[in-house]
């Protein structure tokens, strides 16, 4: 896959628009912080409300070792972000992923484009055998997306996180490449 990849996606209005997948940039901090503060996006993460731009800038300035950060753009607007972090030592064959899509673009193919790019990077550039993720058990659209790309549920983490006034479960999912 090239540094930038374009795929057609549908916005909720059913208009097909091209999406560009590219590496994150420092200039994306404001857009990523704005997306992280959307209620739907935040509900699928461990983030607290009111993430500020400075926190996002610091995260972009000091990425985790062995990590790849990407964003999805539609018409020049950042509409999703995702990351892949390769583990080390005896778990060097494993990559952990996380991703999220702007509330107005869910169900439009952005998640598929982001996940496809991460999987391509893991499979064809890093020789990662196992991709892992954690997803809230009530996030059925995300679970369906991951299953579409070959992820399988391996376990349930009861009372995994406190979200919106209650404890919620999460699923651990993985995709193995043979």
C-alpha positions in Angstrom: 0.0 0.0 0.0 1.3 3.5 -0.8 1.8 6.2 1.8 -1.7 7.5 0.9 -4.5 5.3 -0.2 -7.8 6.3 -1.6 -11.0 4.3 -1.5 -14.6 5.3 -2.2 -16.9 5.7 0.9 -20.5 6.6 1.5 -21.5 9.4 3.7 -24.9 8.9 5.5 -26.5 10.9 2.7 -25.4 7.9 0.4 -23.2 10.2 -1.6 -20.0 8.2 -2.6 -16.9 10.2 -1.8 -13.2 9.2 -1.9 -11.4 8.6 1.4 -7.7 9.2 1.8 -5.8 7.1 4.4 -2.5 8.7 5.4 -0.1 8.9 8.2 -1.0 11.2 11.1 0.6 14.7 11.2 1.1 17.1 14.0 -1.3 19.4 12.2 -4.0 16.8 12.8 -4.1 17.4 16.6 -7.1 19.8 16.5 -9.2 17.6 14.3 -8.4 14.4 16.2 -9.2 16.1 19.5 -12.5 17.3 18.1 -13.4 13.8 16.9 -12.4 12.3 20.3 -14.8 14.7 22.0 -17.8 13.5 20.0 -20.2 11.4 22.1 -20.3 8.3 19.8 -16.5 8.2 19.3 -15.8 8.7 23.0 -18.3 6.0 23.9 -16.2 3.4 22.1 -12.9 4.4 23.9 -11.5 4.7 27.4 -11.2 8.5 26.9 -12.7 10.9 29.4 -14.9 13.8 28.2 -13.3 17.1 27.3 -10.0 15.9 25.8 -8.0 19.0 25.0 -5.9 19.7 22.0 -2.7 19.9 24.1 -3.2 16.2 25.2 -3.6 15.2 21.6 -0.5 17.1 20.5 1.6 15.4 23.2 0.2 12.0 22.1 1.2 12.8 18.5 4.6 14.2 19.5 5.5 11.1 21.5 4.0 8.1 19.8 4.5 4.7 21.4 7.6 2.9 20.2 6.9 0.7 17.1 3.6 2.4 16.4 1.9 3.4 13.2 -0.7 6.2 13.3 -3.1 6.9 10.5 -6.1 9.0 9.7 -8.9 8.9 7.2 -9.8 12.1 5.3 -12.9 12.9 3.3 -12.8 16.2 1.3 -9.8 17.3 3.4 -11.6 16.7 6.7 -10.2 14.1 9.2 -13.0 11.7 9.8 -11.3 8.8 11.6 -8.0 7.7 13.2 -6.4 4.4 13.9 -3.2 3.0 15.3 -1.1 -0.1 15.3 1.5 -0.8 18.0 3.9 -3.7 17.6 4.8 -5.4 20.9 8.4 -6.4 21.8 10.4 -9.2 23.2 8.6 -12.6 23.2 5.5 -10.9 21.9 7.1 -9.2 18.9 4.8 -11.1 16.6 1.8 -9.3 18.0 0.2 -5.9 17.1 -2.4 -4.1 19.1 -4.9 -1.9 17.3 -7.3 0.9 18.2 -9.5 3.0 16.0 -12.4 5.3 15.9 -14.6 7.1 13.3 -16.3 10.5 13.4 -19.9 10.2 14.6 -21.3 11.6 11.2 -19.3 9.0 9.2 -20.1 5.7 11.0 -21.4 3.0 8.7 -19.9 4.7 5.6 -16.8 2.5 5.1 -14.3 4.7 7.0 -13.7 1.9 9.6 -13.2 -0.6 6.8 -10.7 1.6 5.1 -8.7 2.3 8.3 -8.8 -1.4 9.4 -7.7 -2.5 5.9 -4.7 -0.2 6.0 -3.7 -1.4 9.4 -4.0 -5.1 8.4 -2.0 -4.4 5.2 0.8 -2.8 7.3 0.8 -5.6 9.8 0.7 -8.4 7.2 2.9 -7.0 4.4 5.3 -4.7 6.1 5.8 -5.9 9.7 5.2 -9.7 9.4 2.8 -9.5 12.4 1.2 -12.9 13.0 -1.4 -11.8 15.6 -3.5 -8.6 15.8 -5.3 -7.9 19.0 -7.9 -5.4 20.1 -10.4 -4.8 22.9 -14.0 -3.6 22.1 -16.9 -2.8 24.3 -19.3 -5.8 24.3 -22.3 -3.5 23.4 -20.5 -2.0 20.3 -22.1 -4.3 17.8 -21.2 -2.3 14.7 -17.5 -2.4 15.6 -17.7 -6.1 16.5 -19.3 -6.8 13.1 -16.5 -4.8 11.4 -13.8 -6.7 13.2 -15.4 -10.1 12.4 -15.7 -9.1 8.7 -11.9 -8.8 8.7 -11.3 -12.2 10.4 -11.1 -11.2 14.1 -12.6 -13.7 16.5 -13.8 -13.2 20.1 -11.4 -14.8 22.6 -12.8 -13.6 25.9 -15.0 -11.3 27.8 -13.7 -8.8 30.3 -16.4 -8.2 32.9 -16.8 -4.7 34.4 -13.9 -3.7 32.1 -14.5 0.1 32.3 -16.7 2.7 33.9 -18.6 4.5 31.2 -21.4 7.0 31.4 -22.3 6.0 35.0 -22.1 2.3 34.8 -19.6 -0.6 34.4 -19.4 -2.2 31.0 -17.9 -5.4 29.6 -15.5 -5.6 26.8 -14.4 -8.4 24.5 -10.9 -9.3 23.5 -10.7 -10.1 19.9 -7.8 -11.3 17.7 -6.9 -12.1 14.1 -4.3 -14.7 13.5 -2.4 -15.0 10.2 -1.4 -18.5 9.3 
